[in-house]
Structures are given as structure tokens and as C-alpha cells.
């Protein structure tokens, strides 16, 4: 990461997950490494040579998709690119959040700046200026099948660049042309291939996938903390977290996360208080946390690698290779890698919530936990956490349906020219709902576990666990008697979605690596 003052300078091809998370989390002034813009100019010169020589090359002076055999005269190339943007602006549904759009624009700038798209440097810089001016194109969330790229949503992005459509500025919706003029910017007149380069690509599905990844990391970290708290609350056995068990299996994620659990709980007074109680084995949701959460971590890490590659990729078509002067038509816009990564994340997110809900149910069952029924004194007159667990069960069950793979579906488009598509955009978009669901489940569990630990006072846990308990208590009070519970659940959902995992846990997460 290169910084000049508060400016985040992006080097296309090597942008990190930490940088991308930073862009998503807040308005950060951006710049593109100047050496990349030199390569952009070289590729654009190849496109200019194609136009000057009257050679016929797809995407530069032809129609698109099924209309690729139609040759377009030079004097109508600007009209061709503008019409492409207008005709493809067919998105529908709710608008993507501004933070998502900001990440989409950054990804598109990174991709174009790889120097294979044939656009002018001015196009890349125009995207950066929009981001830095806080102008966010109004992009409907629905309408992409993930090949040939995210055509419809990216068309709405491109429309703002040419002064068409609408944009958000300071949370106000206004005509795109007004937004540009308010920021002192002029609409672009698109040159050869530039409209196609803006529309082709996987930047919307990749942005949604990255946001799903960041959310998965957050609820994963919260799920580990909640699970460790639940272990304390039921006075479970520390033996299943012995590193020798996990080394004997060899699964990397399992080994790494078992070490985290062991470090979180080793030395706890609460666990030491029942070392010789004769209890042999805890239920799987407690005992097998390293195995389950370790497998989730493996999937998160795999998806992170795929998405980081895609975030730095040249994924439009055709691609320009200026060293040889070639313009090659291929299929890098097909978002199958993103779809697979999103499906893997969906399964991991669902499992984080599923095992959390089972631990919550265990905490409330006095026969298994040894705690007061539903974690409240004076039961009967008080229902305690009884119905909070019902909410958790509802959301965990909903996630099971949402976890069905999207990538196995395909509907042909463009008169069967585009006969196999990825469905990556929906695959990634549904991750947001799943993260929200799991955050509620994990948040309720953590609150219930904190409640259970209170019954073991004055015994204390480890310093790390007591810090987590203090954070929870800063958000929600001890449940003395029945109260209006929804605000507490909302507060704990926010806890589960707030980055701030202890360093021993954060080091396992892909986007923590700088």
C-alpha cells in the first residue's frame, strides 16, 4: 500500500484485501499508480491504430454479442459506444448502497488500469474523480447474470460518466449531469471500445463478493468469541482444544483456529474450577468448534484468494496486448470464479450461524448446561432467552435456503450467443442477507453466554475473554428480568458486525494482511 498523505494509491495487479476493505468502509481519497497509466496509454494507442487502419476488430468497430458481424463506420463509433451504454442500462430493484458502488468504481478503475482494455487514461481518471468527489452512480441491484460480465449494473455506472441517469451526492439523488457539474466535472465522450470496456467485467459481482467476504470474516470472528464464551458458560472441557489433536489431523484452518481457542481460554478460573468434575465429553457444538470453524476458515481463505485475484484482473473483452499489438477476444468476463467463491462463502456463513444456534440452544437447556432454565432467575414469571432462541433458529433456517449454490444455475442470453452464464451477481449479493442473519444469531449467543458466565461469579475468565465480556456489557445489561428485548438483539448484531477481533484472532483473517 502506497500512501501520500491521506491518499490511498492503488497499484493495479497488486491491490490488497486490506486496501479494498478500507475503500468499502469509508471515503478514502484514491489515486492510481502513475506507471499503470503509461500502460493504459500504450493499449489505447493499439486501439487507435486499429481504427486508423480500418481493420475489423470485435468491440472496436463492430456490433456486440450476436451483432458482432455488423461493421460500424468510423464516423459512428462514438455513437456506437454511447448507444451501448444506454441500451444496457436496464437494471431493476433497489439501488446498491453507496459503499458498494464506491468499491465497484474502484474495482473498475483497477481493472482498466491494468492496461489491457484499450481505453484512454482519462477514463480511468474520470472514475477516480467520481470516487473522490463522492458522486455515486445509482446502480440497481438486479439485472446481471454474471456474463458477459455485469453488463446492466456497469452500464448504469458508465451512464453517470457520460452525464446520463442519476447519481447520489451527499445522500441526495439527482440527475447525473447535475452531479458532475456540481463537482466541476464534464461528462465523458466515449472513444472506440471505451463503452464496452466499462460495461464488460466482473466488478459488481466481485465487489458484492468482497463485501460478503468481509462480513463473513466479521461474523466468523464473532462466532469464535461467542463459542469460547459458551464453553466457559457451560464449564466445558478444554481437552478438545489441545493442539496435539488438531496436528494429528493436519487441516490447516482447524489447527489455526484451535490455537486461537486454546489461547483465549487457557488459564481461565472458570474452567479450572471443574477440572476434576468427572465430565467426559461435551456436545459437538462445543467440542467440535475447531473442526467446524476451521473448515469455515479454510473456505473463507480460499474465497479470499479468488476474490483478490479477480479484484486485480483484466476481465473485459476483447483484451489489448500492446507489446505485440494484438487485440484478442476471449471470455474473461465470465464470472464463474466469483460465483464459486460466493457459494463457498455462503456455506461457511450458514455453518457459522448453524453451530452458533445449537450452542445457544444448549445454553438454555438447564439439563445440559447446568445453568438456570432460559438463563433467568424466577423462571415462569420470566421467559428469559426462550424466544430469542426462536429468532436465532428462524434465521439459521433461512440461511440454509440461501446457501443453495447459485452457480449451478444458468439461463442462455443474447440469442444463445451467451449460452452459459455464472449467476455470480446474485450468488454474491445474497451473502449480505446471510451475513446479517448470522450476525443476529451469533450476537444472541454471545449475549446468552455472557449471561451464563455471570452465574459463575466471582470466578473470572482470561483477560482476553473478560475484555470481550466487558464489551458486551457496554452494549447490553445483565438480564435480571424480562424486558423489551429487541434493542439488545440489535446491539449485539452490531457487535457481531463490528471489526475489532483480538489480534490472536484477527491474524487468521485474510483481509487483516496488509
C-alpha positions in Angstrom: 0.0 0.0 0.0 1.4 3.3 -1.0 0.1 6.5 0.7 0.7 10.1 0.2 -0.9 12.0 3.0 -4.4 10.6 3.2 -4.4 9.4 -0.4 -4.5 5.7 -1.0 -2.5 4.9 -4.1 -3.6 1.7 -5.8 -1.1 -0.4 -7.8 -3.3 -2.4 -10.3 -2.4 -6.0 -10.2 -1.4 -6.0 -6.5 -4.2 -4.3 -4.6 -4.6 -6.0 -1.2 -7.8 -7.1 0.5 -7.0 -4.7 3.3 -7.0 -1.8 0.9 -10.3 -3.0 -0.6 -11.9 -3.3 2.8 -10.6 0.3 3.6 -12.3 1.6 0.4 -15.5 -0.1 1.3 -15.5 1.0 4.9 -15.3 4.7 4.2 -14.5 7.6 1.9 -10.8 7.4 1.2 -9.2 9.6 -1.5 -7.8 7.4 -4.2 -5.1 7.6 -6.8 -3.9 5.2 -9.4 -0.2 4.5 -9.6 1.2 6.6 -12.5 3.2 3.8 -14.0 0.0 1.9 -14.7 -1.4 4.9 -16.6 1.5 4.6 -19.0 0.5 1.1 -19.9 -3.1 2.3 -20.3 -1.9 4.8 -22.9 0.0 2.1 -24.8 -3.0 -0.1 -25.1 -5.2 2.8 -26.2 -2.6 3.5 -29.0 -3.2 0.0 -30.3 -7.0 0.7 -30.5 -6.3 4.0 -32.3 -4.2 2.1 -34.8 -6.9 -0.4 -35.4 -9.4 2.4 -36.1 -6.9 4.3 -38.4 -6.1 1.2 -40.4 -9.7 0.2 -41.0 -9.0 -3.3 -39.6 -12.2 -5.1 -38.3 -11.8 -6.0 -34.7 -14.7 -7.1 -32.4 -15.7 -4.4 -29.9 -13.8 -1.6 -31.6 -15.7 -1.2 -34.8 -18.3 -4.0 -34.8 -21.6 -4.6 -33.1 -21.8 -6.6 -29.9 -22.8 -10.1 -28.9 -25.0 -11.7 -31.6 -24.4 -8.5 -33.7 -20.7 -8.9 -33.9 -20.8 -9.4 -37.6 -22.1 -5.9 -38.2 -19.3 -3.5 -39.2 -19.6 0.1 -37.9 -18.2 3.0 -39.9 -15.6 5.3 -38.2 -17.8 8.3 -38.1 -20.4 6.4 -36.0 -18.0 4.8 -33.4 -18.8 7.4 -30.7 -22.5 6.9 -31.3 -21.9 3.1 -31.0 -20.3 3.4 -27.6 -22.9 5.8 -26.3 -25.8 3.6 -27.6 -24.2 0.6 -25.9 -24.3 2.3 -22.5 -27.9 3.5 -23.0 -29.3 0.2 -24.2 -27.6 -1.8 -21.5 -28.9 0.4 -18.6 -31.7 -2.0 -17.8 -31.1 -2.7 -14.1 -34.0 -3.0 -11.7 -34.7 -3.3 -8.0 -33.3 -1.4 -5.0 -30.1 0.6 -5.5 -26.8 -0.7 -4.4 -25.6 1.0 -1.2 -23.1 3.9 -1.8 -20.3 1.9 -0.1 -20.9 -0.9 -2.5 -20.9 1.5 -5.5 -17.7 3.1 -4.3 -16.0 -0.3 -4.3 -17.4 -1.2 -7.7 -16.0 2.1 -9.2 -12.6 1.4 -7.6 -12.5 -2.1 -9.0 -13.4 -0.9 -12.4 -10.6 1.7 -12.3 -8.2 -1.0 -11.1 -9.2 -3.3 -14.0 -9.0 -0.7 -16.7 -5.6 0.4 -15.3 -4.2 -3.0 -15.9 -3.5 -1.7 -19.4 -5.4 -4.4 -21.4 -8.7 -2.6 -22.0 -7.7 0.0 -24.7 -9.3 3.0 -23.0 -7.7 6.4 -22.6 -6.1 7.2 -19.2 -8.8 9.9 -18.9 -11.4 7.2 -18.5 -9.6 5.7 -15.5 -9.0 9.1 -14.0 -12.7 10.0 -14.5 -13.7 7.1 -12.3 -11.2 8.2 -9.6 -12.5 11.7 -9.8 -16.1 10.5 -9.2 -15.0 8.5 -6.2 -13.0 11.4 -4.7 -15.9 13.8 -5.3 -18.4 11.5 -3.6 -20.5 11.0 -6.7 -22.1 7.5 -6.6 -24.0 6.3 -9.7 -27.5 5.0 -9.0 -27.0 1.3 -9.8 -30.0 -1.0 -9.4 -29.0 -4.3 -7.7 -30.7 -6.7 -10.1 -30.3 -7.5 -13.7 -26.9 -9.2 -14.1 -26.3 -12.9 -14.9 -22.6 -12.6 -14.4 -21.6 -13.0 -18.1 -20.8 -11.1 -20.3 -19.8 -9.5 -17.1 -22.1 -7.3 -15.0 -23.4 -5.6 -18.1 -26.6 -3.9 -16.8 -25.2 -2.6 -13.4 -22.0 -1.4 -15.0 -23.9 0.4 -17.7 -25.6 2.5 -15.0 -22.1 3.3 -13.7 -20.9 4.3 -17.2 -24.1 6.3 -17.8 -23.1 8.6 -15.0 -19.7 9.2 -16.6 -21.4 10.4 -19.8 -24.0 12.5 -17.8 -27.0 10.2 -18.2 -29.1 8.7 -15.4 -28.9 9.5 -11.8 -26.3 9.7 -9.0 -26.2 10.1 -5.3 -24.3 13.0 -3.8 -24.3 13.6 0.0 -27.2 11.0 0.2 -29.3 13.1 -2.3 -30.5 11.6 -5.6 -30.1 13.9 -8.6 -29.6 13.8 -12.3 -26.1 12.6 -13.2 -25.3 15.7 -15.3 -26.1 17.9 -12.3 -23.9 15.8 -10.1 -21.0 16.1 -12.5 -21.4 19.9 -12.9 -21.7 20.4 -9.1 -18.3 18.7 -8.7 -16.8 20.7 -11.6 -16.6 17.7 -13.9 -17.5 17.4 -17.5 -19.3 14.3 -19.0 -17.1 12.0 -21.0 -17.5 11.5 -24.7 -16.6 7.8 -25.1 -14.0 6.8 -27.6 -13.7 3.5 -29.5 -14.1 0.5 -27.2 -14.5 2.6 -24.1 -18.2 1.9 -23.5 -17.6 -1.8 -24.0 -14.7 -1.8 -21.6 -16.7 0.0 -18.9 -19.7 -2.5 -19.3 -17.7 -5.7 -19.6 -16.2 -7.1 -16.5 -17.0 -8.7 -13.1 -16.6 -5.6 -10.9 -20.2 -5.7 -9.5 -20.2 -9.4 -8.6 -16.6 -9.1 -7.3 -17.5 -6.1 -5.1 -20.5 -7.9 -3.7 -18.4 -11.0 -3.2 -15.7 -8.9 -1.4 -18.3 -7.3 0.9 -19.6 -10.8 1.6 -16.1 -11.9 2.4 -15.5 -9.0 4.8 -18.9 -9.7 6.5 -18.0 -13.4 6.7 -14.7 -12.6 8.4 -16.5 -10.4 10.9 -19.2 -12.9 11.9 -16.6 -15.7 11.9 -14.5 -13.7 14.5 -17.6 -13.0 16.5 -18.6 -16.7 16.2 -15.3 -17.8 17.6 -15.6 -15.4 20.5 -19.2 -16.4 21.2 -18.3 -20.1 21.1 -15.4 -19.6 23.6 -17.8 -17.7 25.9 -20.3 -20.5 25.6 -17.6 -23.1 26.5 -17.0 -21.0 29.7 -20.7 -20.6 30.4 -21.3 -24.4 30.5 -18.0 -25.2 32.1 -17.0 -27.3 29.2 -13.8 -29.3 28.7 -10.6 -27.7 27.4 -9.2 -31.0 26.3 -10.7 -31.0 22.8 -8.7 -27.8 22.1 -5.3 -29.5 22.8 -3.1 -28.7 19.8 -1.9 -32.3 19.5 -5.4 -33.4 18.5 -5.5 -31.0 15.6 -1.9 -31.6 14.5 -2.8 -35.3 14.2 -5.5 -34.4 11.6 -3.5 -31.8 9.7 -6.2 -29.5 8.5 -4.7 -26.0 8.4 -7.8 -24.0 9.3 -8.6 -26.3 12.1 -5.1 -26.2 13.6 -5.0 -22.4 13.3 -8.4 -21.8 15.0 -7.9 -24.4 17.7 -4.8 -22.5 18.7 -6.9 -19.3 19.0 -9.5 -21.1 21.2 -6.7 -22.5 23.3 -5.1 -19.1 23.8 -8.5 -17.5 24.6 -9.4 -19.9 27.3 -6.1 -21.2 28.8 -5.8 -20.2 32.4 -9.5 -19.5 33.0 -10.5 -19.7 36.6 -14.0 -20.8 35.5 -12.7 -23.8 33.5 -10.2 -24.7 36.2 -12.9 -24.8 38.8 -14.3 -28.1 37.4 -11.2 -29.8 36.2 -11.9 -32.9 38.3 -15.7 -33.0 37.9 -15.7 -36.3 36.0 -17.4 -34.8 33.0 -16.0 -36.6 29.9 -17.4 -35.1 26.6 -19.4 -32.0 25.6 -21.9 -31.9 22.7 -20.5 -31.5 19.3 -21.4 -27.8 19.0 -18.9 -27.2 21.9 -16.4 -29.9 21.4 -16.1 -29.8 17.6 -15.7 -26.0 17.3 -12.2 -26.2 15.9 -13.3 -28.8 13.3 -16.3 -26.8 12.1 -15.0 -23.3 12.4 -11.6 -24.4 11.0 -13.4 -25.7 7.9 -15.3 -22.4 7.6 -11.9 -20.6 7.9 -10.5 -22.7 5.1 -13.4 -21.8 2.8 -13.1 -18.1 3.7 -9.4 -18.1 2.9 -10.0 -19.9 -0.4 -12.7 -17.4 -1.4 -10.5 -14.5 -0.3 -7.7 -15.7 -2.6 -10.0 -16.0 -5.6 -11.7 -12.6 -5.0 -8.3 -10.8 -4.5 -7.2 -12.2 -7.9 -10.4 -11.1 -9.5 -10.3 -7.6 -8.0 -7.0 -7.1 -9.7 -8.0 -8.8 -13.0 -8.5 -7.5 -16.5 -11.9 -9.0 -17.1 -13.4 -7.2 -20.0 -13.3 -8.2 -23.7 -11.6 -8.0 -26.1 -8.2 -7.5 -24.4 -5.4 -5.5 -25.8 -1.7 -6.7 -25.6 0.3 -3.6 -26.5 3.7 -5.4 -26.6 2.6 -7.4 -29.6 -0.1 -5.0 -30.9 -2.7 -7.8 -30.6 -6.4 -7.4 -29.7 -7.7 -10.8 -28.5 -11.3 -11.8 -28.0 -11.9 -14.2 -25.1 -14.1 -14.7 -22.1 -12.6 -13.2 -19.0 -15.9 -11.5 -18.3 -17.4 -14.9 -17.3 -17.7 -14.7 -13.5 -17.6 -18.4 -12.7 -14.7 -18.0 -10.2 -16.6 -15.3 -8.4 -19.8 -17.4 -8.3 -17.9 -20.4 -6.9 -16.2 -18.3 -4.3 -19.6 -16.7 -3.3 -21.2 -20.2 -3.0 -18.3 -21.3 -0.8 -18.8 -18.3 1.4 -22.5 -18.9 1.6 -21.9 -22.3 3.0 -19.4 -21.1 5.5 -21.6 -18.2 6.7 -24.6 -20.6 7.1 -22.5 -23.0 9.1 -21.2 -20.3 11.4 -24.8 -19.4 12.2 -25.9 -23.0 12.4 -23.4 -24.2 15.0 -23.9 -20.9 17.0 -27.7 -21.5 17.2 -27.0 -25.0 18.5 -24.7 -23.7 21.2 -27.4 -21.1 22.1 -30.0 -23.9 22.5 -27.6 -25.8 24.7 -27.1 -22.8 27.0 -30.9 -22.5 27.5 -31.4 -26.2 28.3 -30.6 -26.5 32.1 -30.3 -30.3 31.8 -27.3 -29.9 29.5 -25.8 -26.6 30.6 -26.3 -26.7 34.4 -27.5 -23.1 34.2 -30.9 -21.7 35.2 -33.6 -22.5 32.6 -33.5 -19.9 29.8 -30.8 -18.1 31.7 -33.1 -16.2 34.0 -33.9 -16.4 37.7 -37.6 -16.5 38.8 -38.4 -18.6 35.7 -42.1 -18.9 34.8 -42.8 -15.3 35.5 -39.8 -14.6 33.4 -39.2 -16.2 30.0 -35.6 -15.1 29.6 -33.9 -16.0 26.4 -36.6 -18.5 25.3 -37.9 -16.6 22.3 -34.6 -15.1 21.4 -33.5 -18.6 20.5 -36.6 -18.9 18.3 -35.4 -15.9 16.4 -32.0 -17.4 16.0 -33.5 -20.7 14.8 -35.6 -18.8 12.2 -32.6 -17.0 10.8 -30.3 -20.1 10.8 -33.0 -21.9 8.9 -33.4 -19.1 6.4 -29.7 -19.2 5.7 -30.0 -22.9 4.8 -32.2 -22.0 1.8 -30.0 -19.0 0.9 -26.9 -21.3 1.0 -28.1 -23.3 -2.0 -25.5 -22.8 -4.7 -26.3 -20.2 -7.3 -23.5 -21.2 -9.7 -25.2 -24.4 -10.8 -27.9 -22.3 -12.5 -27.7 -20.9 -16.0 -30.1 -19.3 -18.5 -28.9 -18.5 -22.0 -29.0 -14.9 -23.2 -28.3 -12.9 -26.3 -30.0 -15.3 -28.7 -27.9 -18.2 -27.4 -24.6 -16.5 -28.1 -24.1 -16.2 -24.4 -25.4 -19.8 -23.7 -23.8 -20.4 -20.3 -23.7 -17.8 -17.6 -22.5 -17.8 -14.0 -25.2 -16.1 -11.9 -22.3 -14.7 -9.9 -24.0 -11.4 -9.1 -26.9 -13.0 -7.3 -24.5 -15.5 -5.7 -22.6 -12.7 -4.2 -25.5 -10.3 -3.5 -27.3 -12.8 -1.3 -24.3 -13.0 1.0 -25.3 -9.7 2.5 -28.6 -11.1 3.8 -26.8 -14.2 5.1 -24.2 -12.2 7.0 -26.9 -10.1 8.6 -28.8 -13.2 9.7 -25.7 -14.9 11.1 -24.7 -11.7 12.9 -28.1 -11.8 14.8 -27.6 -15.5 15.7 -24.1 -15.1 16.9 -24.9 -11.9 18.7 -27.7 -13.6 20.7 -25.4 -16.5 21.5 -22.7 -14.2 22.8 -25.2 -12.3 24.9 -26.6 -15.5 26.3 -23.1 -16.9 27.0 -22.2 -13.7 28.9 -25.4 -14.1 30.9 -24.4 -17.7 31.7 -20.9 -16.6 32.8 -22.4 -14.2 35.3 -23.8 -17.1 37.2 -20.3 -18.3 37.9 -19.0 -15.1 39.6 -16.8 -14.3 41.4 -14.7 -16.7 39.2 -13.1 -15.0 36.3 -12.1 -16.0 32.8 -8.9 -15.0 31.0 -8.0 -11.3 30.3 -9.0 -11.7 26.7 -12.4 -13.2 27.5 -13.0 -10.6 30.2 -12.3 -7.9 27.7 -14.9 -9.4 25.4 -17.4 -9.7 28.3 -16.8 -6.0 29.1 -17.5 -5.0 25.5 -20.8 -7.0 25.6 -21.8 -5.4 28.9 -21.1 -2.0 27.5 -23.8 -2.7 24.9 -26.4 -4.8 26.9 -27.1 -5.2 30.6 -27.4 -8.4 32.6 -30.9 -9.9 32.1 -32.3 -9.6 35.6 -36.0 -9.9 34.5 -38.0 -9.8 31.3 -37.6 -6.6 29.4 -38.2 -5.2 25.9 -35.5 -7.4 24.2 -35.3 -6.2 20.6 -32.9 -3.3 21.2 -30.5 -5.7 22.9 -30.5 -8.0 20.0 -29.9 -5.1 17.6 -27.0 -4.0 19.8 -25.5 -7.5 19.7 -25.9 -7.8 16.0 -23.9 -4.6 15.7 -21.3 -6.2 18.0 -21.0 -9.2 15.6 -20.6 -7.0 12.6 -18.0 -4.6 14.1 -14.4 -5.3 13.2 -12.3 -5.4 16.4 -11.3 -9.0 16.9 -8.4 -9.6 19.3 -5.0 -9.7 17.5 -4.7 -13.5 18.0 -8.0 -14.0 16.1 -7.5 -11.2 13.5 -4.2 -12.7 12.3 -6.2 -15.7 10.9 -8.4 -13.4 8.7 -7.3 -12.8 5.1 -8.2 -9.1 4.9 -6.1 -8.4 8.0 -2.9 -9.0 6.0 -1.5 -5.8 4.6 
